[in-house]
Amino acid sequence: MPLFDHFQQMQAQHAMTTAMGTATQAIGTINKQMGTKQVMQTLQQFQKESMHMEMAEEALDDAFADEEVDQESDVIVDRVMAEIGLEQQTAVRSWCENSC
C-alpha cells in the first residue's frame, strides 16, 4: 500500500504543477493585454477618489453629529411648540366664550 500512496501523491503534485503553469500563463497574458502603466494610473485615481469620498463623509458626519446644535435646535422647537400651544389654548378659550 505505501507504494500506491506514493504514486497518488506524485499524481497530485503533477496536477498541481500543471495547474500552476496554466495560471502563470493566464496571468502573463492578462498583464500583456492590460498594460501595467494604465492599471497603475487607474488604481491611483481610484485611491484619490476614495480619499475624497472619505473626507466628504467625515465632513458630513461632523456637520450632522454636532450635539450642541441638536440641543439648541431642540430648545428652539420646544419654545415654538409652547407658543403654538398657548395660542391654541387662547383660541379655544375665546371660541368657547363666544360660542358657548
C-alpha positions, 0 to 999 in steps of 0.5 A, spaced: 500 500 500 505 505 501 507 504 494 500 506 491 500 512 496 506 514 493 504 514 486 497 518 488 501 523 491 506 524 485 499 524 481 497 530 485 503 534 485 503 533 477 496 536 477 498 541 481 504 543 477 500 543 471 495 547 474 500 552 476 503 553 469 496 554 466 495 560 471 502 563 470 500 563 463 493 566 464 496 571 468 502 573 463 497 574 458 492 578 462 498 583 464 500 583 456 493 585 454 492 590 460 498 594 460 501 595 467 502 603 466 494 604 465 492 599 471 497 603 475 494 610 473 487 607 474 488 604 481 491 611 483 485 615 481 481 610 484 485 611 491 484 619 490 477 618 489 476 614 495 480 619 499 475 624 497 469 620 498 472 619 505 473 626 507 466 628 504 463 623 509 467 625 515 465 632 513 458 630 513 458 626 519 461 632 523 456 637 520 450 632 522 453 629 529 454 636 532 450 635 539 450 642 541 446 644 535 441 638 536 440 641 543 439 648 541 435 646 535 431 642 540 430 648 545 428 652 539 422 647 537 420 646 544 419 654 545 415 654 538 411 648 540 409 652 547 407 658 543 403 654 538 400 651 544 398 657 548 395 660 542 391 654 541 389 654 548 387 662 547 383 660 541 379 655 544 378 659 550 375 665 546 371 660 541 368 657 547 366 664 550 363 666 544 360 660 542 358 657 548 
